[in-house]
Amino acid sequence: MAGNAVGLGNFLRFPSQAANNGGGSFMVPYFIALVLLGIPLMWIEWGIGRNGGRYRKGHFPGMVSAIWKHPAAKYVAAVGLVIPLAVMIYYTYLEAWTAAFAWFSLTKDYWGQTTQEGMGQYLRSFQAIPKAGDPVFHQSYTPYLFYLGTLGINIWVLSKGISGGIEKLAKIGMPILFVFAVILAGVVLTLPAQPGVDASPLAGLEFIYKPDLSRIGEPGVWLAAAGQIFFTLSVGMGSLQAYASYLSTKDDIALNGIATASTNETAEVVLGGSIAIPAAVAFFGVAGAVQIAQSGSFNLGFATMPVVFQKIHETLPIGNFLGFMWFGLLFFAGITSSVSMLTPVTAFFREEFGVKRETIAWIMGGVCLVFGLGHVHWLQHGVLDEWDYWAGTFGLVVVAMIETIVFIWVMGPDKAWKNIHMGADIRIPQIFKFIMTYVTPLYLLILLTWWGISDALPILLNEKSAGSSAPVSAADTPYVNLARAVLLFFLVTFVVFIRAAWKRNGYDDRKGFVEIATDRAPAEAA
């Protein structure tokens, strides 16, 4: 669960969002969103998932239908299969960047590119989207090669199952991630004052964590904080629910839910906030670090950090190893998340059609490859940004709203509260019952309404692009429309499969499913 939650957003997106939104000003609504959105949704997802497991349903349509006995329930929940598949496809490509740059660091391939501009050119060369006049550093097949390798590792792990593959990966990857992060944070925070820079790494920490109410009244800061909570905890993705479906009613989810959130926040706030921004501040000052963060989290991670490591290497000749550790921890953060994303889809075909796990994994790997190559090839046309917005941002809130309404309001607040406490090792403070019943749904409704008006509608009308505030260009419009058409195709395809599954298995929407033994997890967990 923690491996699923800890991802690229902890070390790339969080520092950028914090710097863009006023540092200390961002952290106030961030922690409020954690308490009112993140932690309640963590319990809701564990609850709705474990409840689904009582009926051998490890996928979102089954989980929702197990509670809301209505013919429309399974179709409304189809989005819970589309989102993890879509995110898996483009997220694995981003993950491939980290694997590539870990190798480039170890071999000193980018050594000599000691400026932001130079590393920007190097990054664009790897992405195969150079600007006019940019030097060429890589072969045209390089990004495809790393994408194939990264996707192959993901699918191989997924084919081995929960305990045989994903759990083993987490047991290896998570400790390595934390060791690398602690070492990097220690090196960064002990950097001496740099010539010509009037700020130390500690000034970076002060910028992020010092309480600051100067921008607390800006709605955009609150929206950014809530969005980061969704992204970092992986709520609304469908994978946490799928994992929870393998738990029995004797298993604790109250303490484990808060432990998962705590592990993630340690990785993000304590470690993620102690590396990129303090390092950038040490060499470029606070103003320079903010400017870099405003250019995007990928520029911060892939263009700025390699420059920092080269500068460190001038006095401490381990810069390439520090670079390897930085991109290595990003890779492990990414892969422990990405291997979980196809778990709901795997559960759907395994439970409803009896397809073997290995067969599903490699078929879905082929699907990811076909559509993922489009992201590699058309990166400059905004295809990835489009999917990241609709599936990886807006869609997460849609799923969260569906599961909150179904688990809390359709099941009933009292029954949902009792469900969460089955086998619990702790008693959750009673105030959270009120929060999950009223505050969390209201918070989600405000987010959906605000984003719908300010972002979703303008993006849908191409008045602004998913990756920036600029309108979609005429050259990019066909690619953006194609990206949306593919997402719609996924949705329609899953609706057809859901209908076929219900007909094949003779489910009665009004009667619901037959409950299996509640003192053990479904066989798929074995």
Summary of the structure (lengths in Angstrom):
residues: 526
radius of gyration: 22.5
end to end distance: 16.3
largest distance: 73.0
contacts: 1916
relative contact order: 0.19
helix: 74%
strand: 0%
